[in-house]
């Protein structure tokens, strides 16, 4: 008995590694089935749920047959990496073997974000920074990036996106508060590439420009923000953003981060 060790990289390019061996199933449905079972590994997933998830329009007999074929292919591939069964049948359902040691980057990402929030709330800025930065290293891309239209993945993708945005926003505040304006500017640009109307990120970028001697870029960026907000949301910048802009327009003492 050597055990089953599974590492699944789900943020960005998807990879499933079993006992150190990259697993490549013969079909897209086979890979999706393995991923689905990994994501729902706490209990056996009923056969009918799997059929409804992957073949919702199939007649019952056809759905059962397709599931049988896909499971057989996935199990054959997994046997090349593990002598012990990775997928087990439990009653009328299937699950990843409970004895398997499973690690996923998505789970670790969420763990780091939770640890960052705890440290942040407890006033430990250094530990919060460490945890948020660790989470950022794990975030190589969207959840199941090559399956953007898979409905079964949409809820987890949306949840991870919200967690990522919160963590990045908190990390941005930490960088700004510590005077790390280069790191703040880089992170603000990353946030804005995903969320162009995030005013907190816009303000951080404006401030970073200003304190590094690029006040003219900060003022120009505000005008770009005005255009973006009106074009996308038909709203004006918040009072906090406009106040920063007005302070930047006046020569003299540089505005400080809030």
KEKE-3310 file (N, C-alpha, C; in steps of 0.2 Angstrom, whole numbers, plus 5000, padded with zeros to 4 digits):
npx = (5004:5005:4998:4989:4992:4987:4989:4981:4981:4972:4970:4971:4981:4976:4981:4982:4990:4995:5002:5015:5014:5009:4992:4983:4968:4959:4948:4939:4928:4931:4942:4935:4926:4934:4939:4927:4924:4935:4932:4921:4924:4920:4910:4901:4896:4880:4875:4865:4866:4879:4876:4866:4874:4884:4878:4865:4854:4853:4844:4839:4845:4855:4863:4868:4875:4885:4891:4897:4906:4915:4919:4926:4937:4943:4947:4955:4966:4970:4974:4987:4995:4992:4991:4981:4964:4958:4946:4931:4917:4902:4888:4875:4883:4898:4915:4931:4944:4943:4954:4964:4976:4974:4978:4974:4977:4968:4961:4971:4974:4962:4964:4975:4971:4961:4969:4976:4966:4963:4975:4976:4964:4968:4978:4991:5001:5012:5011:4999:5002:5011:5003:4994:5002:5007:4995:4993:5003:4999:4988:4987:4979:4962:4950:4949:4953:4953:4940:4930:4916:4909:4896:4895:4906:4905:4899:4910:4920:4915:4915:4928:4934:4928:4934:4947:4947:4944:4956:4966:4963:4964:4978:4983:4980:4988:5001:5001:5000:5012:5020:5025:5026:5029:5026:5012:5007:5009:5001:4988:4986:4985:4973:4964:4964:4956:4945:4939:4932:4935:4937:4945:4957:4960:4962:4973:4983:4984:4989:5001:5007:5008:5017:5028:5033:5026:5015:5007:5003:4995:4985:4980:4976:4965:4956:4954:4948:4936:4930:4929:4920:4909:4906:4904:4896:4888:4890:4897:4914:4917:4916:4928:4937:4937:4941:4954:4959:4957:4966:4978:4979:4983:4998:5011:5010:5011:4997:4993:4992:4976)
npy = (4994:5010:5021:5036:5050:5066:5080:5094:5107:5120:5133:5143:5135:5119:5105:5088:5078:5063:5053:5059:5058:5065:5066:5062:5062:5052:5059:5075:5075:5065:5070:5081:5075:5069:5080:5086:5076:5078:5090:5088:5080:5077:5068:5054:5056:5056:5045:5049:5063:5066:5062:5071:5083:5082:5076:5082:5082:5069:5054:5043:5029:5031:5041:5034:5025:5033:5038:5027:5023:5034:5034:5022:5024:5035:5028:5019:5027:5032:5021:5019:5028:5025:5010:5008:5010:5025:5032:5027:5017:5020:5013:5020:5030:5039:5042:5051:5041:5040:5038:5045:5057:5073:5088:5104:5119:5128:5126:5129:5142:5148:5145:5153:5166:5167:5166:5177:5187:5185:5188:5201:5207:5205:5214:5211:5216:5212:5198:5197:5202:5193:5181:5185:5188:5175:5169:5176:5171:5159:5161:5159:5161:5161:5151:5134:5138:5134:5130:5139:5140:5130:5125:5119:5123:5136:5142:5140:5146:5160:5162:5161:5171:5182:5181:5182:5196:5203:5199:5205:5218:5221:5218:5228:5239:5237:5238:5251:5258:5255:5262:5256:5259:5255:5242:5243:5250:5241:5230:5237:5239:5226:5222:5231:5227:5216:5222:5235:5246:5248:5258:5260:5254:5262:5274:5271:5269:5282:5289:5282:5286:5299:5301:5296:5306:5307:5316:5321:5310:5305:5314:5313:5300:5300:5307:5297:5288:5294:5294:5280:5275:5282:5277:5264:5262:5273:5282:5294:5298:5293:5303:5302:5299:5310:5320:5316:5319:5333:5337:5333:5341:5353:5362:5358:5350:5333:5322:5310:5292:5285)
npz = (5000:4994:4995:4989:4981:4977:4967:4962:4950:4947:4945:4932:4919:4918:4928:4933:4945:4949:4962:4958:4944:4929:4924:4910:4903:4891:4886:4885:4893:4902:4909:4915:4923:4932:4938:4943:4953:4961:4966:4973:4984:4997:4999:4991:4974:4968:4954:4945:4947:4941:4928:4925:4926:4916:4904:4901:4892:4888:4886:4900:4899:4889:4895:4906:4900:4893:4905:4910:4900:4900:4913:4914:4905:4912:4923:4919:4914:4926:4933:4928:4935:4948:4958:4967:4968:4962:4959:4967:4968:4977:4983:4973:4968:4965:4970:4974:4981:4998:5006:4999:4998:4995:4987:4982:4972:4972:4984:4993:4990:4994:5008:5011:5009:5019:5030:5029:5030:5044:5050:5046:5052:5065:5066:5062:5051:5044:5044:5037:5025:5020:5019:5009:4999:4996:4992:4980:4972:4970:4961:4946:4936:4929:4937:4931:4918:4905:4903:4901:4899:4906:4914:4927:4933:4936:4948:4958:4952:4952:4965:4969:4962:4968:4981:4977:4973:4984:4992:4985:4985:4999:5000:4992:4999:5010:5004:5000:5012:5018:5010:4999:4984:4971:4971:4974:4963:4953:4957:4957:4944:4940:4946:4940:4927:4928:4934:4929:4934:4948:4960:4971:4968:4957:4964:4972:4962:4956:4967:4969:4957:4959:4971:4966:4958:4947:4945:4934:4927:4936:4937:4924:4924:4932:4923:4914:4922:4924:4912:4910:4920:4917:4904:4907:4918:4920:4930:4941:4948:4965:4980:4987:4978:4969:4978:4981:4968:4967:4977:4972:4961:4967:4970:4981:4998:4997:4995:5007:5010:5014)
capx = (5000:5009:4994:4987:4994:4984:4990:4977:4982:4965:4970:4975:4981:4974:4985:4981:4996:4994:5009:5020:5013:5004:4987:4980:4963:4958:4943:4937:4923:4935:4945:4930:4923:4939:4939:4921:4924:4940:4929:4915:4926:4918:4905:4900:4891:4876:4876:4861:4869:4884:4873:4863:4879:4888:4874:4858:4849:4853:4840:4842:4849:4861:4867:4871:4880:4890:4895:4901:4912:4919:4922:4931:4942:4947:4950:4961:4971:4972:4978:4994:4998:4991:4989:4975:4958:4957:4939:4928:4909:4899:4881:4874:4887:4906:4919:4938:4945:4943:4961:4968:4979:4972:4980:4973:4979:4962:4960:4977:4973:4957:4967:4980:4966:4958:4974:4977:4960:4963:4980:4974:4959:4971:4983:4997:5001:5017:5008:4994:5006:5014:4998:4991:5007:5007:4989:4994:5008:4995:4983:4990:4974:4955:4948:4948:4954:4952:4933:4926:4909:4907:4891:4896:4912:4903:4899:4916:4924:4913:4917:4936:4935:4927:4939:4954:4947:4945:4962:4970:4961:4968:4985:4984:4980:4994:5007:5001:5001:5019:5024:5028:5021:5030:5021:5005:5005:5009:4995:4983:4985:4982:4966:4960:4963:4950:4939:4941:4929:4937:4939:4950:4963:4962:4965:4980:4987:4985:4993:5008:5010:5010:5022:5035:5035:5022:5008:5004:5000:4989:4979:4978:4973:4958:4951:4953:4943:4929:4927:4927:4915:4903:4905:4902:4891:4884:4891:4903:4918:4915:4919:4934:4942:4937:4944:4961:4961:4958:4972:4984:4979:4986:5005:5012:5011:5009:4992:4995:4986:4971)
capy = (5000:5016:5027:5040:5057:5070:5087:5097:5114:5122:5141:5144:5129:5113:5099:5084:5074:5057:5050:5062:5057:5069:5062:5065:5057:5052:5063:5080:5073:5061:5075:5085:5070:5068:5087:5087:5072:5081:5096:5086:5074:5075:5062:5051:5060:5051:5044:5053:5070:5066:5062:5078:5088:5081:5075:5084:5081:5062:5049:5039:5024:5034:5044:5029:5022:5038:5039:5021:5023:5039:5032:5017:5028:5039:5024:5016:5031:5033:5015:5020:5032:5022:5004:5008:5014:5033:5033:5022:5017:5019:5013:5022:5035:5038:5047:5050:5037:5044:5038:5049:5064:5078:5095:5108:5126:5133:5126:5132:5149:5151:5145:5159:5172:5166:5167:5184:5191:5184:5192:5208:5209:5205:5220:5209:5218:5208:5191:5197:5203:5186:5177:5188:5187:5168:5168:5179:5167:5153:5163:5159:5162:5159:5144:5130:5143:5132:5128:5146:5140:5125:5128:5116:5126:5143:5144:5140:5152:5166:5163:5162:5178:5187:5180:5185:5203:5205:5199:5209:5225:5222:5218:5235:5244:5236:5240:5258:5260:5254:5266:5252:5262:5251:5235:5245:5252:5234:5226:5241:5238:5219:5223:5235:5223:5212:5225:5242:5251:5247:5265:5259:5252:5268:5279:5268:5270:5289:5290:5279:5290:5306:5301:5294:5311:5307:5319:5323:5304:5304:5318:5310:5294:5302:5308:5291:5285:5297:5291:5273:5275:5285:5273:5257:5262:5279:5286:5299:5295:5294:5309:5301:5299:5317:5324:5315:5322:5340:5338:5332:5347:5359:5361:5358:5344:5327:5318:5303:5286:5285)
capz = (5000:4994:4996:4983:4982:4971:4967:4956:4948:4944:4943:4926:4915:4923:4928:4939:4946:4954:4963:4954:4937:4926:4922:4904:4902:4884:4883:4889:4898:4907:4913:4919:4928:4938:4942:4947:4959:4966:4969:4978:4986:5004:4999:4985:4970:4965:4947:4942:4947:4936:4921:4924:4925:4910:4898:4904:4887:4886:4889:4905:4897:4885:4900:4910:4896:4893:4911:4911:4896:4902:4920:4912:4902:4917:4928:4915:4914:4933:4935:4926:4940:4955:4958:4971:4964:4963:4959:4970:4968:4984:4982:4967:4967:4964:4974:4975:4987:5005:5008:4995:5000:4990:4987:4976:4972:4974:4991:4996:4989:4999:5015:5012:5010:5026:5035:5028:5033:5051:5052:5045:5057:5071:5066:5061:5044:5041:5042:5032:5018:5018:5017:5003:4993:4995:4988:4974:4968:4967:4957:4939:4931:4931:4939:4925:4913:4898:4902:4904:4898:4909:4919:4933:4937:4937:4955:4961:4948:4954:4972:4969:4959:4973:4986:4974:4972:4991:4995:4981:4988:5005:4999:4989:5005:5014:5001:5000:5019:5020:5006:4994:4979:4965:4971:4974:4956:4949:4959:4955:4937:4939:4948:4935:4921:4929:4937:4927:4938:4955:4962:4976:4964:4953:4969:4974:4956:4956:4973:4967:4952:4962:4976:4963:4954:4941:4946:4928:4925:4941:4934:4917:4925:4934:4918:4911:4926:4923:4906:4911:4925:4914:4899:4909:4923:4920:4936:4942:4953:4972:4983:4990:4972:4967:4983:4979:4962:4968:4981:4967:4957:4970:4972:4989:5001:4994:4999:5011:5009:5020)
cpx = (5004:5005:4993:4988:4992:4986:4986:4978:4976:4965:4974:4975:4980:4979:4983:4987:4994:5000:5014:5020:5008:4999:4983:4974:4962:4953:4942:4933:4926:4938:4940:4927:4928:4939:4933:4921:4929:4936:4924:4917:4924:4913:4904:4895:4887:4876:4872:4863:4875:4881:4870:4868:4882:4884:4866:4853:4849:4847:4843:4847:4856:4865:4871:4877:4886:4895:4899:4907:4917:4923:4928:4937:4947:4950:4956:4967:4974:4976:4985:4998:4997:4988:4982:4970:4958:4950:4935:4920:4907:4891:4879:4877:4895:4909:4927:4939:4946:4950:4966:4970:4978:4974:4978:4975:4974:4960:4965:4976:4968:4960:4971:4976:4963:4963:4976:4972:4961:4969:4979:4969:4963:4977:4990:4998:5006:5015:5003:4997:5008:5009:4995:4995:5007:5001:4990:4999:5004:4990:4986:4985:4967:4954:4946:4948:4952:4944:4929:4918:4906:4902:4893:4902:4910:4903:4905:4920:4922:4915:4924:4937:4934:4932:4946:4953:4947:4952:4967:4969:4964:4975:4987:4985:4986:5001:5007:5002:5008:5023:5028:5024:5023:5025:5014:5003:5004:5002:4988:4981:4982:4975:4962:4960:4958:4944:4940:4938:4930:4941:4945:4957:4965:4965:4972:4985:4989:4990:5000:5011:5013:5016:5029:5036:5031:5015:5004:5000:4994:4983:4976:4974:4966:4953:4949:4947:4936:4926:4925:4921:4908:4901:4902:4896:4886:4884:4897:4908:4916:4919:4926:4939:4942:4941:4952:4963:4962:4964:4978:4984:4983:4993:5005:5012:5007:5003:4995:4990:4982:4972)
cpy = (5006:5022:5031:5047:5061:5077:5090:5104:5116:5129:5142:5137:5123:5107:5095:5079:5069:5054:5052:5061:5061:5065:5065:5060:5057:5056:5069:5079:5069:5065:5079:5081:5069:5074:5088:5082:5075:5086:5094:5080:5072:5069:5060:5055:5055:5051:5048:5061:5071:5066:5068:5083:5088:5080:5076:5083:5073:5058:5045:5034:5026:5037:5039:5026:5026:5038:5033:5021:5028:5037:5026:5019:5031:5034:5020:5020:5032:5027:5015:5024:5029:5015:5003:5012:5021:5034:5026:5022:5016:5019:5015:5029:5034:5044:5046:5046:5041:5044:5042:5055:5069:5085:5099:5116:5130:5132:5130:5140:5152:5151:5151:5165:5172:5168:5175:5189:5191:5188:5200:5211:5209:5211:5217:5210:5213:5201:5191:5198:5197:5182:5179:5187:5180:5166:5170:5175:5161:5155:5164:5161:5161:5152:5140:5135:5141:5129:5134:5145:5134:5127:5125:5119:5133:5145:5145:5145:5158:5167:5164:5169:5183:5187:5183:5193:5206:5205:5204:5216:5226:5222:5225:5240:5243:5239:5248:5261:5260:5258:5262:5253:5258:5245:5237:5246:5245:5231:5230:5239:5231:5219:5226:5231:5218:5216:5233:5247:5251:5254:5265:5258:5259:5273:5277:5270:5277:5291:5288:5283:5296:5306:5299:5300:5311:5310:5320:5316:5303:5308:5315:5304:5295:5303:5302:5287:5288:5294:5284:5272:5277:5280:5266:5257:5268:5282:5290:5296:5297:5300:5308:5301:5306:5321:5323:5319:5330:5341:5338:5338:5353:5357:5361:5351:5338:5324:5311:5298:5286:5279)
cpz = (5000:4995:4989:4985:4976:4972:4961:4955:4944:4942:4937:4922:4920:4922:4934:4939:4951:4955:4959:4947:4934:4923:4916:4902:4894:4881:4888:4895:4904:4912:4918:4924:4934:4942:4946:4953:4964:4970:4974:4981:4994:5004:4992:4981:4967:4957:4943:4942:4942:4929:4920:4923:4918:4903:4900:4899:4885:4890:4895:4903:4893:4890:4904:4906:4895:4899:4912:4906:4898:4909:4918:4909:4907:4922:4925:4915:4921:4936:4933:4931:4947:4955:4962:4967:4966:4964:4962:4969:4975:4982:4974:4965:4966:4968:4973:4981:4993:5007:5004:4998:4994:4991:4981:4977:4974:4981:4995:4995:4994:5006:5016:5013:5016:5031:5035:5031:5041:5054:5051:5050:5064:5072:5065:5053:5041:5039:5037:5025:5016:5015:5010:4997:4991:4990:4981:4969:4966:4962:4950:4934:4933:4933:4933:4919:4906:4897:4905:4903:4902:4915:4926:4937:4938:4944:4959:4958:4951:4961:4973:4967:4964:4979:4984:4974:4979:4994:4991:4984:4994:5005:4996:4995:5009:5011:5001:5007:5021:5015:5000:4987:4972:4965:4971:4967:4952:4951:4957:4948:4936:4941:4943:4928:4922:4931:4935:4931:4946:4957:4967:4973:4960:4958:4971:4968:4955:4961:4971:4962:4955:4967:4973:4958:4947:4942:4940:4926:4930:4939:4928:4919:4928:4928:4914:4915:4925:4917:4906:4915:4921:4908:4901:4914:4924:4927:4936:4947:4960:4974:4985:4984:4970:4972:4982:4973:4963:4972:4977:4963:4960:4972:4979:4992:4998:4998:5001:5010:5015:5025)
residu = (UNK:UNK:UNK:UNK:UNK:UNK:UNK:UNK:UNK:UNK:UNK:UNK:UNK:UNK:UNK:UNK:UNK:UNK:UNK:UNK:UNK:UNK:UNK:UNK:UNK:UNK:UNK:UNK:UNK:UNK:UNK:UNK:UNK:UNK:UNK:UNK:UNK:UNK:UNK:UNK:UNK:UNK:UNK:UNK:UNK:UNK:UNK:UNK:UNK:UNK:UNK:UNK:UNK:UNK:UNK:UNK:UNK:UNK:UNK:UNK:UNK:UNK:UNK:UNK:UNK:UNK:UNK:UNK:UNK:UNK:UNK:UNK:UNK:UNK:UNK:UNK:UNK:UNK:UNK:UNK:UNK:UNK:UNK:UNK:UNK:UNK:UNK:UNK:UNK:UNK:UNK:UNK:UNK:UNK:UNK:UNK:UNK:UNK:UNK:UNK:UNK:UNK:UNK:UNK:UNK:UNK:UNK:UNK:UNK:UNK:UNK:UNK:UNK:UNK:UNK:UNK:UNK:UNK:UNK:UNK:UNK:UNK:UNK:UNK:UNK:UNK:UNK:UNK:UNK:UNK:UNK:UNK:UNK:UNK:UNK:UNK:UNK:UNK:UNK:UNK:UNK:UNK:UNK:UNK:UNK:UNK:UNK:UNK:UNK:UNK:UNK:UNK:UNK:UNK:UNK:UNK:UNK:UNK:UNK:UNK:UNK:UNK:UNK:UNK:UNK:UNK:UNK:UNK:UNK:UNK:UNK:UNK:UNK:UNK:UNK:UNK:UNK:UNK:UNK:UNK:UNK:UNK:UNK:UNK:UNK:UNK:UNK:UNK:UNK:UNK:UNK:UNK:UNK:UNK:UNK:UNK:UNK:UNK:UNK:UNK:UNK:UNK:UNK:UNK:UNK:UNK:UNK:UNK:UNK:UNK:UNK:UNK:UNK:UNK:UNK:UNK:UNK:UNK:UNK:UNK:UNK:UNK:UNK:UNK:UNK:UNK:UNK:UNK:UNK:UNK:UNK:UNK:UNK:UNK:UNK:UNK:UNK:UNK:UNK:UNK:UNK:UNK:UNK:UNK:UNK:UNK:UNK:UNK:UNK:UNK:UNK:UNK:UNK:UNK:UNK:UNK:UNK:UNK)
# end
